[in-house]
Amino acid sequence: MNKTLSLAVLVIGILLLIYGLSASESLGSEFSRLFTGKPTDESIWLLLGGIVVTAIGAGGLLRGSKSAD
């Protein structure tokens, strides 16, 4: 994966994390936490997806490109 693509994937992962954190603090998530003891499924999936996508992007940046210039 080239560095530009890795950086784009990293940014998307960070945006998913931010959106997931925002969703976990929403009113709907607070009601879900009140009655079930856990946040909504949407916020959980956004956070997990954000973690995975951020790790892939960071790994691509750290590993670097294998193509010879």
CHARMM-style PDB file with segment names, atoms N, HN, CA, C and O in Angstrom:
ATOM      1  N   MET     1       0.859  -1.165   0.000  1.00  0.00      PROA
ATOM      2  CA  MET     1       0.000   0.000   0.000  1.00  0.00      PROA
ATOM      3  C   MET     1       0.910   1.234   0.000  1.00  0.00      PROA
ATOM      4  O   MET     1       1.850   1.318   0.790  1.00  0.00      PROA
ATOM      5  N   ASN     2       0.620   2.196  -0.898  1.00  0.00      PROA
ATOM      6  HN  ASN     2      -0.144   2.128  -1.540  1.00  0.00      PROA
ATOM      7  CA  ASN     2       1.481   3.376  -0.924  1.00  0.00      PROA
ATOM      8  C   ASN     2       1.130   4.334   0.214  1.00  0.00      PROA
ATOM      9  O   ASN     2       0.095   4.194   0.867  1.00  0.00      PROA
ATOM     10  N   LYS     3       1.994   5.290   0.434  1.00  0.00      PROA
ATOM     11  HN  LYS     3       2.835   5.404  -0.096  1.00  0.00      PROA
ATOM     12  CA  LYS     3       1.843   6.174   1.598  1.00  0.00      PROA
ATOM     13  C   LYS     3       0.604   7.058   1.511  1.00  0.00      PROA
ATOM     14  O   LYS     3      -0.021   7.346   2.532  1.00  0.00      PROA
ATOM     15  N   THR     4       0.237   7.493   0.298  1.00  0.00      PROA
ATOM     16  HN  THR     4       0.745   7.258  -0.531  1.00  0.00      PROA
ATOM     17  CA  THR     4      -0.950   8.333   0.150  1.00  0.00      PROA
ATOM     18  C   THR     4      -2.204   7.563   0.529  1.00  0.00      PROA
ATOM     19  O   THR     4      -3.062   8.081   1.243  1.00  0.00      PROA
ATOM     20  N   LEU     5      -2.313   6.330   0.053  1.00  0.00      PROA
ATOM     21  HN  LEU     5      -1.616   5.909  -0.527  1.00  0.00      PROA
ATOM     22  CA  LEU     5      -3.459   5.494   0.387  1.00  0.00      PROA
ATOM     23  C   LEU     5      -3.477   5.167   1.878  1.00  0.00      PROA
ATOM     24  O   LEU     5      -4.536   5.181   2.506  1.00  0.00      PROA
ATOM     25  N   SER     6      -2.323   4.876   2.437  1.00  0.00      PROA
ATOM     26  HN  SER     6      -1.463   4.864   1.927  1.00  0.00      PROA
ATOM     27  CA  SER     6      -2.233   4.587   3.873  1.00  0.00      PROA
ATOM     28  C   SER     6      -2.655   5.788   4.708  1.00  0.00      PROA
ATOM     29  O   SER     6      -3.343   5.638   5.718  1.00  0.00      PROA
ATOM     30  N   LEU     7      -2.246   6.968   4.289  1.00  0.00      PROA
ATOM     31  HN  LEU     7      -1.687   7.089   3.468  1.00  0.00      PROA
ATOM     32  CA  LEU     7      -2.627   8.180   5.006  1.00  0.00      PROA
ATOM     33  C   LEU     7      -4.130   8.415   4.919  1.00  0.00      PROA
ATOM     34  O   LEU     7      -4.756   8.811   5.902  1.00  0.00      PROA
ATOM     35  N   ALA     8      -4.712   8.172   3.741  1.00  0.00      PROA
ATOM     36  HN  ALA     8      -4.203   7.850   2.943  1.00  0.00      PROA
ATOM     37  CA  ALA     8      -6.159   8.325   3.578  1.00  0.00      PROA
ATOM     38  C   ALA     8      -6.915   7.337   4.461  1.00  0.00      PROA
ATOM     39  O   ALA     8      -7.920   7.694   5.075  1.00  0.00      PROA
ATOM     40  N   VAL     9      -6.434   6.093   4.526  1.00  0.00      PROA
ATOM     41  HN  VAL     9      -5.617   5.803   4.026  1.00  0.00      PROA
ATOM     42  CA  VAL     9      -7.068   5.079   5.362  1.00  0.00      PROA
ATOM     43  C   VAL     9      -6.940   5.463   6.835  1.00  0.00      PROA
ATOM     44  O   VAL     9      -7.877   5.276   7.610  1.00  0.00      PROA
ATOM     45  N   LEU    10      -5.797   5.993   7.217  1.00  0.00      PROA
ATOM     46  HN  LEU    10      -5.035   6.145   6.587  1.00  0.00      PROA
ATOM     47  CA  LEU    10      -5.588   6.439   8.602  1.00  0.00      PROA
ATOM     48  C   LEU    10      -6.556   7.565   8.959  1.00  0.00      PROA
ATOM     49  O   LEU    10      -7.143   7.553  10.041  1.00  0.00      PROA
ATOM     50  N   VAL    11      -6.728   8.527   8.073  1.00  0.00      PROA
ATOM     51  HN  VAL    11      -6.252   8.538   7.194  1.00  0.00      PROA
ATOM     52  CA  VAL    11      -7.640   9.645   8.327  1.00  0.00      PROA
ATOM     53  C   VAL    11      -9.079   9.141   8.432  1.00  0.00      PROA
ATOM     54  O   VAL    11      -9.824   9.584   9.306  1.00  0.00      PROA
ATOM     55  N   ILE    12      -9.476   8.227   7.559  1.00  0.00      PROA
ATOM     56  HN  ILE    12      -8.871   7.867   6.849  1.00  0.00      PROA
ATOM     57  CA  ILE    12     -10.826   7.657   7.628  1.00  0.00      PROA
ATOM     58  C   ILE    12     -11.019   6.928   8.954  1.00  0.00      PROA
ATOM     59  O   ILE    12     -12.080   7.037   9.568  1.00  0.00      PROA
ATOM     60  N   GLY    13     -10.017   6.192   9.398  1.00  0.00      PROA
ATOM     61  HN  GLY    13      -9.155   6.104   8.898  1.00  0.00      PROA
ATOM     62  CA  GLY    13     -10.105   5.492  10.683  1.00  0.00      PROA
ATOM     63  C   GLY    13     -10.267   6.451  11.849  1.00  0.00      PROA
ATOM     64  O   GLY    13     -11.053   6.202  12.763  1.00  0.00      PROA
ATOM     65  N   ILE    14      -9.520   7.547  11.816  1.00  0.00      PROA
ATOM     66  HN  ILE    14      -8.881   7.749  11.074  1.00  0.00      PROA
ATOM     67  CA  ILE    14      -9.629   8.544  12.883  1.00  0.00      PROA
ATOM     68  C   ILE    14     -11.013   9.187  12.867  1.00  0.00      PROA
ATOM     69  O   ILE    14     -11.597   9.432  13.922  1.00  0.00      PROA
ATOM     70  N   LEU    15     -11.538   9.463  11.671  1.00  0.00      PROA
ATOM     71  HN  LEU    15     -11.064   9.264  10.813  1.00  0.00      PROA
ATOM     72  CA  LEU    15     -12.885  10.028  11.577  1.00  0.00      PROA
ATOM     73  C   LEU    15     -13.939   9.059  12.107  1.00  0.00      PROA
ATOM     74  O   LEU    15     -14.896   9.476  12.759  1.00  0.00      PROA
ATOM     75  N   LEU    16     -13.766   7.771  11.828  1.00  0.00      PROA
ATOM     76  HN  LEU    16     -12.989   7.433  11.298  1.00  0.00      PROA
ATOM     77  CA  LEU    16     -14.690   6.772  12.374  1.00  0.00      PROA
ATOM     78  C   LEU    16     -14.624   6.729  13.897  1.00  0.00      PROA
ATOM     79  O   LEU    16     -15.652   6.606  14.563  1.00  0.00      PROA
ATOM     80  N   LEU    17     -13.426   6.829  14.442  1.00  0.00      PROA
ATOM     81  HN  LEU    17     -12.591   6.929  13.901  1.00  0.00      PROA
ATOM     82  CA  LEU    17     -13.282   6.860  15.900  1.00  0.00      PROA
ATOM     83  C   LEU    17     -13.975   8.076  16.504  1.00  0.00      PROA
ATOM     84  O   LEU    17     -14.674   7.963  17.511  1.00  0.00      PROA
ATOM     85  N   ILE    18     -13.782   9.230  15.889  1.00  0.00      PROA
ATOM     86  HN  ILE    18     -13.215   9.322  15.070  1.00  0.00      PROA
ATOM     87  CA  ILE    18     -14.418  10.455  16.390  1.00  0.00      PROA
ATOM     88  C   ILE    18     -15.931  10.334  16.312  1.00  0.00      PROA
ATOM     89  O   ILE    18     -16.637  10.684  17.258  1.00  0.00      PROA
ATOM     90  N   TYR    19     -16.433   9.835  15.176  1.00  0.00      PROA
ATOM     91  HN  TYR    19     -15.859   9.551  14.407  1.00  0.00      PROA
ATOM     92  CA  TYR    19     -17.876   9.674  15.020  1.00  0.00      PROA
ATOM     93  C   TYR    19     -18.419   8.642  16.006  1.00  0.00      PROA
ATOM     94  O   TYR    19     -19.510   8.819  16.548  1.00  0.00      PROA
ATOM     95  N   GLY    20     -17.673   7.576  16.239  1.00  0.00      PROA
ATOM     96  HN  GLY    20     -16.786   7.432  15.798  1.00  0.00      PROA
ATOM     97  CA  GLY    20     -18.091   6.559  17.202  1.00  0.00      PROA
ATOM     98  C   GLY    20     -18.128   7.084  18.625  1.00  0.00      PROA
ATOM     99  O   GLY    20     -19.045   6.772  19.385  1.00  0.00      PROA
ATOM    100  N   LEU    21     -17.127   7.884  18.987  1.00  0.00      PROA
ATOM    101  HN  LEU    21     -16.382   8.137  18.370  1.00  0.00      PROA
ATOM    102  CA  LEU    21     -17.133   8.497  20.324  1.00  0.00      PROA
ATOM    103  C   LEU    21     -18.307   9.453  20.483  1.00  0.00      PROA
ATOM    104  O   LEU    21     -18.940   9.510  21.538  1.00  0.00      PROA
ATOM    105  N   SER    22     -18.589  10.199  19.427  1.00  0.00      PROA
ATOM    106  HN  SER    22     -18.075  10.153  18.570  1.00  0.00      PROA
ATOM    107  CA  SER    22     -19.725  11.115  19.457  1.00  0.00      PROA
ATOM    108  C   SER    22     -21.036  10.343  19.587  1.00  0.00      PROA
ATOM    109  O   SER    22     -21.926  10.741  20.339  1.00  0.00      PROA
ATOM    110  N   ALA    23     -21.150   9.237  18.850  1.00  0.00      PROA
ATOM    111  HN  ALA    23     -20.428   8.914  18.238  1.00  0.00      PROA
ATOM    112  CA  ALA    23     -22.366   8.430  18.912  1.00  0.00      PROA
ATOM    113  C   ALA    23     -22.527   7.764  20.277  1.00  0.00      PROA
ATOM    114  O   ALA    23     -23.648   7.566  20.744  1.00  0.00      PROA
ATOM    115  N   SER    24     -21.416   7.421  20.913  1.00  0.00      PROA
ATOM    116  HN  SER    24     -20.505   7.582  20.533  1.00  0.00      PROA
ATOM    117  CA  SER    24     -21.515   6.766  22.216  1.00  0.00      PROA
ATOM    118  C   SER    24     -21.945   7.730  23.317  1.00  0.00      PROA
ATOM    119  O   SER    24     -22.410   7.305  24.373  1.00  0.00      PROA
ATOM    120  N   GLU    25     -21.788   9.023  23.069  1.00  0.00      PROA
ATOM    121  HN  GLU    25     -21.410   9.369  22.210  1.00  0.00      PROA
ATOM    122  CA  GLU    25     -22.212  10.027  24.046  1.00  0.00      PROA
ATOM    123  C   GLU    25     -23.577  10.631  23.698  1.00  0.00      PROA
ATOM    124  O   GLU    25     -24.009  11.587  24.344  1.00  0.00      PROA
ATOM    125  N   SER    26     -24.262  10.082  22.681  1.00  0.00      PROA
ATOM    126  HN  SER    26     -23.911   9.306  22.157  1.00  0.00      PROA
ATOM    127  CA  SER    26     -25.547  10.630  22.260  1.00  0.00      PROA
ATOM    128  C   SER    26     -26.646  10.267  23.255  1.00  0.00      PROA
ATOM    129  O   SER    26     -26.456   9.417  24.125  1.00  0.00      PROA
ATOM    130  N   LEU    27     -27.777  10.912  23.116  1.00  0.00      PROA
ATOM    131  HN  LEU    27     -27.932  11.602  22.410  1.00  0.00      PROA
ATOM    132  CA  LEU    27     -28.911  10.674  24.003  1.00  0.00      PROA
ATOM    133  C   LEU    27     -29.424   9.242  23.848  1.00  0.00      PROA
ATOM    134  O   LEU    27     -29.756   8.591  24.839  1.00  0.00      PROA
ATOM    135  N   GLY    28     -29.488   8.749  22.607  1.00  0.00      PROA
ATOM    136  HN  GLY    28     -29.218   9.278  21.802  1.00  0.00      PROA
ATOM    137  CA  GLY    28     -29.946   7.380  22.370  1.00  0.00      PROA
ATOM    138  C   GLY    28     -29.039   6.355  23.017  1.00  0.00      PROA
ATOM    139  O   GLY    28     -29.502   5.360  23.575  1.00  0.00      PROA
ATOM    140  N   SER    29     -27.751   6.605  22.937  1.00  0.00      PROA
ATOM    141  HN  SER    29     -27.375   7.413  22.484  1.00  0.00      PROA
ATOM    142  CA  SER    29     -26.795   5.695  23.557  1.00  0.00      PROA
ATOM    143  C   SER    29     -26.898   5.750  25.080  1.00  0.00      PROA
ATOM    144  O   SER    29     -26.740   4.732  25.753  1.00  0.00      PROA
ATOM    145  N   GLU    30     -27.161   6.925  25.614  1.00  0.00      PROA
ATOM    146  HN  GLU    30     -27.290   7.752  25.067  1.00  0.00      PROA
ATOM    147  CA  GLU    30     -27.336   7.051  27.072  1.00  0.00      PROA
ATOM    148  C   GLU    30     -28.565   6.269  27.540  1.00  0.00      PROA
ATOM    149  O   GLU    30     -28.518   5.619  28.584  1.00  0.00      PROA
ATOM    150  N   PHE    31     -29.675   6.322  26.775  1.00  0.00      PROA
ATOM    151  HN  PHE    31     -29.713   6.849  25.926  1.00  0.00      PROA
ATOM    152  CA  PHE    31     -30.862   5.546  27.131  1.00  0.00      PROA
ATOM    153  C   PHE    31     -30.568   4.048  27.028  1.00  0.00      PROA
ATOM    154  O   PHE    31     -30.979   3.268  27.887  1.00  0.00      PROA
ATOM    155  N   SER    32     -29.863   3.657  25.982  1.00  0.00      PROA
ATOM    156  HN  SER    32     -29.530   4.290  25.283  1.00  0.00      PROA
ATOM    157  CA  SER    32     -29.508   2.248  25.831  1.00  0.00      PROA
ATOM    158  C   SER    32     -28.644   1.790  26.992  1.00  0.00      PROA
ATOM    159  O   SER    32     -28.837   0.695  27.520  1.00  0.00      PROA
ATOM    160  N   ARG    33     -27.688   2.627  27.394  1.00  0.00      PROA
ATOM    161  HN  ARG    33     -27.531   3.517  26.966  1.00  0.00      PROA
ATOM    162  CA  ARG    33     -26.813   2.288  28.509  1.00  0.00      PROA
ATOM    163  C   ARG    33     -27.612   2.210  29.813  1.00  0.00      PROA
ATOM    164  O   ARG    33     -27.313   1.387  30.678  1.00  0.00      PROA
ATOM    165  N   LEU    34     -28.620   3.060  29.952  1.00  0.00      PROA
ATOM    166  HN  LEU    34     -28.864   3.728  29.249  1.00  0.00      PROA
ATOM    167  CA  LEU    34     -29.454   3.065  31.156  1.00  0.00      PROA
ATOM    168  C   LEU    34     -30.226   1.759  31.294  1.00  0.00      PROA
ATOM    169  O   LEU    34     -30.311   1.199  32.387  1.00  0.00      PROA
ATOM    170  N   PHE    35     -30.793   1.268  30.184  1.00  0.00      PROA
ATOM    171  HN  PHE    35     -30.724   1.722  29.296  1.00  0.00      PROA
ATOM    172  CA  PHE    35     -31.647   0.084  30.255  1.00  0.00      PROA
ATOM    173  C   PHE    35     -30.898  -1.228  30.049  1.00  0.00      PROA
ATOM    174  O   PHE    35     -31.274  -2.245  30.632  1.00  0.00      PROA
ATOM    175  N   THR    36     -29.858  -1.227  29.238  1.00  0.00      PROA
ATOM    176  HN  THR    36     -29.553  -0.401  28.764  1.00  0.00      PROA
ATOM    177  CA  THR    36     -29.168  -2.487  28.948  1.00  0.00      PROA
ATOM    178  C   THR    36     -27.780  -2.557  29.551  1.00  0.00      PROA
ATOM    179  O   THR    36     -27.197  -3.638  29.635  1.00  0.00      PROA
ATOM    180  N   GLY    37     -27.244  -1.431  29.970  1.00  0.00      PROA
ATOM    181  HN  GLY    37     -27.718  -0.552  29.902  1.00  0.00      PROA
ATOM    182  CA  GLY    37     -25.911  -1.414  30.546  1.00  0.00      PROA
ATOM    183  C   GLY    37     -24.802  -1.290  29.524  1.00  0.00      PROA
ATOM    184  O   GLY    37     -23.627  -1.337  29.887  1.00  0.00      PROA
ATOM    185  N   LYS    38     -25.145  -1.132  28.246  1.00  0.00      PROA
ATOM    186  HN  LYS    38     -26.099  -1.093  27.951  1.00  0.00      PROA
ATOM    187  CA  LYS    38     -24.130  -0.981  27.207  1.00  0.00      PROA
ATOM    188  C   LYS    38     -24.604   0.047  26.182  1.00  0.00      PROA
ATOM    189  O   LYS    38     -25.805   0.276  26.041  1.00  0.00      PROA
ATOM    190  N   PRO    39     -23.664   0.665  25.466  1.00  0.00      PROA
ATOM    191  CA  PRO    39     -24.054   1.649  24.453  1.00  0.00      PROA
ATOM    192  C   PRO    39     -24.705   0.966  23.242  1.00  0.00      PROA
ATOM    193  O   PRO    39     -24.764  -0.262  23.181  1.00  0.00      PROA
ATOM    194  N   THR    40     -25.186   1.751  22.296  1.00  0.00      PROA
ATOM    195  HN  THR    40     -25.138   2.748  22.346  1.00  0.00      PROA
ATOM    196  CA  THR    40     -25.856   1.199  21.125  1.00  0.00      PROA
ATOM    197  C   THR    40     -24.886   0.406  20.259  1.00  0.00      PROA
ATOM    198  O   THR    40     -23.674   0.615  20.298  1.00  0.00      PROA
ATOM    199  N   ASP    41     -25.443  -0.498  19.487  1.00  0.00      PROA
ATOM    200  HN  ASP    41     -26.428  -0.668  19.455  1.00  0.00      PROA
ATOM    201  CA  ASP    41     -24.623  -1.312  18.577  1.00  0.00      PROA
ATOM    202  C   ASP    41     -23.914  -0.439  17.549  1.00  0.00      PROA
ATOM    203  O   ASP    41     -22.774  -0.719  17.177  1.00  0.00      PROA
ATOM    204  N   GLU    42     -24.578   0.613  17.091  1.00  0.00      PROA
ATOM    205  HN  GLU    42     -25.503   0.841  17.394  1.00  0.00      PROA
ATOM    206  CA  GLU    42     -23.969   1.496  16.094  1.00  0.00      PROA
ATOM    207  C   GLU    42     -22.674   2.112  16.614  1.00  0.00      PROA
ATOM    208  O   GLU    42     -21.665   2.133  15.909  1.00  0.00      PROA
ATOM    209  N   SER    43     -22.704   2.605  17.829  1.00  0.00      PROA
ATOM    210  HN  SER    43     -23.523   2.588  18.402  1.00  0.00      PROA
ATOM    211  CA  SER    43     -21.494   3.231  18.368  1.00  0.00      PROA
ATOM    212  C   SER    43     -20.382   2.204  18.591  1.00  0.00      PROA
ATOM    213  O   SER    43     -19.206   2.510  18.394  1.00  0.00      PROA
ATOM    214  N   ILE    44     -20.747   1.005  18.996  1.00  0.00      PROA
ATOM    215  HN  ILE    44     -21.702   0.757  19.156  1.00  0.00      PROA
ATOM    216  CA  ILE    44     -19.743  -0.043  19.180  1.00  0.00      PROA
ATOM    217  C   ILE    44     -19.094  -0.402  17.852  1.00  0.00      PROA
ATOM    218  O   ILE    44     -17.871  -0.519  17.775  1.00  0.00      PROA
ATOM    219  N   TRP    45     -19.901  -0.579  16.797  1.00  0.00      PROA
ATOM    220  HN  TRP    45     -20.894  -0.484  16.860  1.00  0.00      PROA
ATOM    221  CA  TRP    45     -19.355  -0.928  15.485  1.00  0.00      PROA
ATOM    222  C   TRP    45     -18.503   0.206  14.910  1.00  0.00      PROA
ATOM    223  O   TRP    45     -17.480  -0.048  14.274  1.00  0.00      PROA
ATOM    224  N   LEU    46     -18.920   1.448  15.130  1.00  0.00      PROA
ATOM    225  HN  LEU    46     -19.751   1.655  15.647  1.00  0.00      PROA
ATOM    226  CA  LEU    46     -18.115   2.574  14.654  1.00  0.00      PROA
ATOM    227  C   LEU    46     -16.761   2.615  15.352  1.00  0.00      PROA
ATOM    228  O   LEU    46     -15.736   2.851  14.713  1.00  0.00      PROA
ATOM    229  N   LEU    47     -16.757   2.388  16.649  1.00  0.00      PROA
ATOM    230  HN  LEU    47     -17.589   2.196  17.168  1.00  0.00      PROA
ATOM    231  CA  LEU    47     -15.494   2.389  17.390  1.00  0.00      PROA
ATOM    232  C   LEU    47     -14.595   1.233  16.977  1.00  0.00      PROA
ATOM    233  O   LEU    47     -13.398   1.428  16.767  1.00  0.00      PROA
ATOM    234  N   LEU    48     -15.152   0.036  16.859  1.00  0.00      PROA
ATOM    235  HN  LEU    48     -16.124  -0.122  17.030  1.00  0.00      PROA
ATOM    236  CA  LEU    48     -14.347  -1.112  16.442  1.00  0.00      PROA
ATOM    237  C   LEU    48     -13.822  -0.936  15.022  1.00  0.00      PROA
ATOM    238  O   LEU    48     -12.658  -1.223  14.743  1.00  0.00      PROA
ATOM    239  N   GLY    49     -14.686  -0.464  14.129  1.00  0.00      PROA
ATOM    240  HN  GLY    49     -15.632  -0.231  14.356  1.00  0.00      PROA
ATOM    241  CA  GLY    49     -14.244  -0.212  12.757  1.00  0.00      PROA
ATOM    242  C   GLY    49     -13.162   0.847  12.701  1.00  0.00      PROA
ATOM    243  O   GLY    49     -12.199   0.721  11.944  1.00  0.00      PROA
ATOM    244  N   GLY    50     -13.319   1.894  13.504  1.00  0.00      PROA
ATOM    245  HN  GLY    50     -14.101   1.996  14.119  1.00  0.00      PROA
ATOM    246  CA  GLY    50     -12.314   2.947  13.547  1.00  0.00      PROA
ATOM    247  C   GLY    50     -10.972   2.447  14.036  1.00  0.00      PROA
ATOM    248  O   GLY    50      -9.929   2.846  13.518  1.00  0.00      PROA
ATOM    249  N   ILE    51     -10.993   1.578  15.029  1.00  0.00      PROA
ATOM    250  HN  ILE    51     -11.841   1.254  15.449  1.00  0.00      PROA
ATOM    251  CA  ILE    51      -9.742   1.008  15.556  1.00  0.00      PROA
ATOM    252  C   ILE    51      -9.059   0.165  14.484  1.00  0.00      PROA
ATOM    253  O   ILE    51      -7.852   0.287  14.273  1.00  0.00      PROA
ATOM    254  N   VAL    52      -9.824  -0.686  13.811  1.00  0.00      PROA
ATOM    255  HN  VAL    52     -10.804  -0.785  13.983  1.00  0.00      PROA
ATOM    256  CA  VAL    52      -9.250  -1.567  12.789  1.00  0.00      PROA
ATOM    257  C   VAL    52      -8.703  -0.760  11.614  1.00  0.00      PROA
ATOM    258  O   VAL    52      -7.579  -0.991  11.170  1.00  0.00      PROA
ATOM    259  N   VAL    53      -9.496   0.187  11.113  1.00  0.00      PROA
ATOM    260  HN  VAL    53     -10.409   0.375  11.474  1.00  0.00      PROA
ATOM    261  CA  VAL    53      -9.078   0.970   9.951  1.00  0.00      PROA
ATOM    262  C   VAL    53      -7.880   1.856  10.299  1.00  0.00      PROA
ATOM    263  O   VAL    53      -6.977   2.020   9.478  1.00  0.00      PROA
ATOM    264  N   THR    54      -7.860   2.425  11.500  1.00  0.00      PROA
ATOM    265  HN  THR    54      -8.593   2.292  12.168  1.00  0.00      PROA
ATOM    266  CA  THR    54      -6.718   3.228  11.930  1.00  0.00      PROA
ATOM    267  C   THR    54      -5.454   2.370  12.023  1.00  0.00      PROA
ATOM    268  O   THR    54      -4.372   2.805  11.626  1.00  0.00      PROA
ATOM    269  N   ALA    55      -5.594   1.165  12.542  1.00  0.00      PROA
ATOM    270  HN  ALA    55      -6.472   0.811  12.864  1.00  0.00      PROA
ATOM    271  CA  ALA    55      -4.434   0.270  12.639  1.00  0.00      PROA
ATOM    272  C   ALA    55      -3.909  -0.115  11.253  1.00  0.00      PROA
ATOM    273  O   ALA    55      -2.698  -0.193  11.047  1.00  0.00      PROA
ATOM    274  N   ILE    56      -4.815  -0.353  10.310  1.00  0.00      PROA
ATOM    275  HN  ILE    56      -5.798  -0.289  10.478  1.00  0.00      PROA
ATOM    276  CA  ILE    56      -4.391  -0.686   8.947  1.00  0.00      PROA
ATOM    277  C   ILE    56      -3.657   0.491   8.314  1.00  0.00      PROA
ATOM    278  O   ILE    56      -2.608   0.312   7.696  1.00  0.00      PROA
ATOM    279  N   GLY    57      -4.209   1.696   8.469  1.00  0.00      PROA
ATOM    280  HN  GLY    57      -5.062   1.841   8.971  1.00  0.00      PROA
ATOM    281  CA  GLY    57      -3.553   2.874   7.911  1.00  0.00      PROA
ATOM    282  C   GLY    57      -2.202   3.147   8.545  1.00  0.00      PROA
ATOM    283  O   GLY    57      -1.239   3.470   7.849  1.00  0.00      PROA
ATOM    284  N   ALA    58      -2.126   3.020   9.866  1.00  0.00      PROA
ATOM    285  HN  ALA    58      -2.908   2.759  10.431  1.00  0.00      PROA
ATOM    286  CA  ALA    58      -0.853   3.245  10.553  1.00  0.00      PROA
ATOM    287  C   ALA    58       0.170   2.171  10.169  1.00  0.00      PROA
ATOM    288  O   ALA    58       1.352   2.463   9.990  1.00  0.00      PROA
ATOM    289  N   GLY    59      -0.291   0.947  10.048  1.00  0.00      PROA
ATOM    290  HN  GLY    59      -1.252   0.709  10.194  1.00  0.00      PROA
ATOM    291  CA  GLY    59       0.598  -0.125   9.642  1.00  0.00      PROA
ATOM    292  C   GLY    59       1.137   0.093   8.234  1.00  0.00      PROA
ATOM    293  O   GLY    59       2.306  -0.181   7.961  1.00  0.00      PROA
ATOM    294  N   GLY    60       0.291   0.581   7.351  1.00  0.00      PROA
ATOM    295  HN  GLY    60      -0.659   0.803   7.573  1.00  0.00      PROA
ATOM    296  CA  GLY    60       0.736   0.880   5.996  1.00  0.00      PROA
ATOM    297  C   GLY    60       1.750   2.001   5.959  1.00  0.00      PROA
ATOM    298  O   GLY    60       2.691   1.966   5.166  1.00  0.00      PROA
ATOM    299  N   LEU    61       1.567   2.994   6.807  1.00  0.00      PROA
ATOM    300  HN  LEU    61       0.803   3.023   7.451  1.00  0.00      PROA
ATOM    301  CA  LEU    61       2.538   4.091   6.860  1.00  0.00      PROA
ATOM    302  C   LEU    61       3.865   3.640   7.461  1.00  0.00      PROA
ATOM    303  O   LEU    61       4.930   4.036   6.988  1.00  0.00      PROA
ATOM    304  N   LEU    62       3.802   2.821   8.493  1.00  0.00      PROA
ATOM    305  HN  LEU    62       2.937   2.499   8.878  1.00  0.00      PROA
ATOM    306  CA  LEU    62       5.028   2.362   9.138  1.00  0.00      PROA
ATOM    307  C   LEU    62       5.794   1.363   8.272  1.00  0.00      PROA
ATOM    308  O   LEU    62       7.025   1.353   8.254  1.00  0.00      PROA
ATOM    309  N   ARG    63       5.054   0.534   7.565  1.00  0.00      PROA
ATOM    310  HN  ARG    63       4.055   0.542   7.580  1.00  0.00      PROA
ATOM    311  CA  ARG    63       5.694  -0.471   6.722  1.00  0.00      PROA
ATOM    312  C   ARG    63       6.285   0.155   5.480  1.00  0.00      PROA
ATOM    313  O   ARG    63       7.319  -0.298   4.990  1.00  0.00      PROA
ATOM    314  N   GLY    64       5.653   1.180   4.967  1.00  0.00      PROA
ATOM    315  HN  GLY    64       4.813   1.548   5.364  1.00  0.00      PROA
ATOM    316  CA  GLY    64       6.168   1.864   3.796  1.00  0.00      PROA
ATOM    317  C   GLY    64       5.843   1.150   2.511  1.00  0.00      PROA
ATOM    318  O   GLY    64       5.254   0.069   2.520  1.00  0.00      PROA
ATOM    319  N   SER    65       6.214   1.733   1.440  1.00  0.00      PROA
ATOM    320  HN  SER    65       6.693   2.612   1.432  1.00  0.00      PROA
ATOM    321  CA  SER    65       5.945   1.197   0.116  1.00  0.00      PROA
ATOM    322  C   SER    65       7.035   0.207  -0.283  1.00  0.00      PROA
ATOM    323  O   SER    65       8.211   0.432   0.003  1.00  0.00      PROA
ATOM    324  N   LYS    66       6.655  -0.880  -0.937  1.00  0.00      PROA
ATOM    325  HN  LYS    66       5.700  -1.062  -1.169  1.00  0.00      PROA
ATOM    326  CA  LYS    66       7.634  -1.875  -1.370  1.00  0.00      PROA
ATOM    327  C   LYS    66       8.129  -1.607  -2.791  1.00  0.00      PROA
ATOM    328  O   LYS    66       9.050  -2.270  -3.268  1.00  0.00      PROA
ATOM    329  N   SER    67       7.513  -0.634  -3.463  1.00  0.00      PROA
ATOM    330  HN  SER    67       6.765  -0.095  -3.076  1.00  0.00      PROA
ATOM    331  CA  SER    67       7.913  -0.386  -4.850  1.00  0.00      PROA
ATOM    332  C   SER    67       9.222   0.396  -4.895  1.00  0.00      PROA
ATOM    333  O   SER    67       9.449   1.299  -4.090  1.00  0.00      PROA
ATOM    334  N   ALA    68      10.070   0.039  -5.838  1.00  0.00      PROA
ATOM    335  HN  ALA    68       9.886  -0.694  -6.492  1.00  0.00      PROA
ATOM    336  CA  ALA    68      11.347   0.743  -6.018  1.00  0.00      PROA
ATOM    337  C   ALA    68      11.115   1.933  -6.924  1.00  0.00      PROA
ATOM    338  O   ALA    68      10.495   1.790  -7.978  1.00  0.00      PROA
ATOM    339  N   ASP    69      11.601   3.113  -6.537  1.00  0.00      PROA
ATOM    340  HN  ASP    69      12.105   3.229  -5.681  1.00  0.00      PROA
ATOM    341  CA  ASP    69      11.389   4.330  -7.322  1.00  0.00      PROA
ATOM    342  C   ASP    69      12.303   4.377  -8.460  1.00  0.00      PROA
ATOM    343  OT1 ASP    69      12.272   5.330  -9.238  1.00  0.00      PROA
TER     344      ASP     69
END
